[in-house]
């Protein structure tokens, strides 16, 4: 059920983005406690979750927070060099390093995942991997 909900959330369109979105105080408090250094903050509501995009230092980040103020997931931009060796080994078996771009570390309910884009000639392909370097197809790419 959780994966169905997450899939629906992450595949929803951006038509519900609203710069004047009223974010509940419990959600705002959770965000400010968890990410006090955040700048360039942008909120969107996705069904019953609030997605916040922000920056800390020179890194793009995102968080999903439910209406009760619980962080459901976090995403952080990373460098290719920060991808663990097990994950990089899995990538190297299947792809050329020069094709890899936009790596991110994703934390979803205690599980660490990695997602990247593969630069292709006509289109880019997005992939999600577990912490062992195995490609995961049942969890959508968090755009």
N, C-alpha and C positions, 0 to 999 in steps of 0.2 A: 504494500500500500504506500509506504514512504517513497519508493522509487517512482511509482505512478504519479504521486503528488509532485515530486521533484522534477520529473520529466515535464509535466504540464506547466510547472512554474518556469522552468528554464527555456521552454520552447514558446512561451507566450510572446506576443508581439510587443513592440514598444509604444503602442498607441495609448497606453495608460500612463505614460510618463507625465508628471505634473510638477512643475517647479514650485507650485503653491500647495503641495500636498501637506495635509495636517498629519503629522506623525505623533502618535500617542507619547505622552511624557515618559512612560515606562520604557518604551523603545529608545527614545532619545537618551534617557539616563544610562541605559545599558551601553549604547554606542559611546557616549562620552566617557564612561568609566573604562571601557575596554580599549578605546583608541583616543586618548586625550591629545595626541599630537596631530590628529587628522586635519587636513586642509583640503580645499577643493571638493567639498562634500556635496553629493547629489543623491537625492532620494527618489525611489520609485516604489509604488505598491504593486505587488504581484499576488493577486488573490488575497489570502490572509497574512502574507508575509511582507516585510519591508526590506527592500534591497537598497543598500547604501554603497555608492562608489565614492572613493576618496583616495587621497595620497598621504603617505607618510615618508618623509625624506624624498627620494627620487623614485619611489615605488608606487605603482598603481595597486590598489587593493579594493576589495568588495567584501561585504558581509550580508548575510540573510538573518533577519531577526524576526521572531514571531510576535504576535500582538501581546503576549505575556511578558515580553522582554528577554526571551531566551535566544541566544545566538545559535542558529541552526547550521550555518556554514560560513567559512571564510575562504577568500581567494587572495593570493598575493603574487604579483609579478616577480619572477626570479631570472637569474642569468643561466645560460646553459651549463656553466661550470658549477652551479649549485645543485644540479640534478644529481641525486645519489648514484653511485656507480652501478648498482643493480638495475636501476631504471635505465641508465644510459646504455648498459649492455643490451638490454631488450630493444632499445631504439636502434642501436648500431647493427643488430642482427637483421632489422627489417627496413631501415631507411638510411639514406645518405645524410651525414651531419649537416651538409650545406643546405639541405631541404628543410631543416628544423627552424622554427621561429616562434616567438612569443610564448616562451615557457611560463607556466604558472603552477604554483603549489596550491592544492585545494584541500581543505579540511572539512569533512562532512561527517558529523556524529562520530567523532573519534577515529575516523579513517582518513589516511593521507593518500591523496591521489595527485597525479601530475597530468597536466594537459598542455598540448602544443598544437601549433599549426604546421602543416606540411605544405611548403611552397610548391605548387604544381604549375605547369605551363598555362593552362586555361583557368584553373580554379584552385583555391586552397582547400585542404582537407583538415578537419579538426579531429584529434585523437585524445583519448583519456587512457591513462595507464595507472595500474596499482603500484604500490611501493616495491614490488618485485620486478617491475618492468613488463608485466603482461598487459596487453591491450584489453581494455574493458569496453564492452559494447552495450551493456545494460544501464549505464549511467551516462546521461547526456553531457556534452561539452557545455560548460557554464560560460556563456558569452557575455 
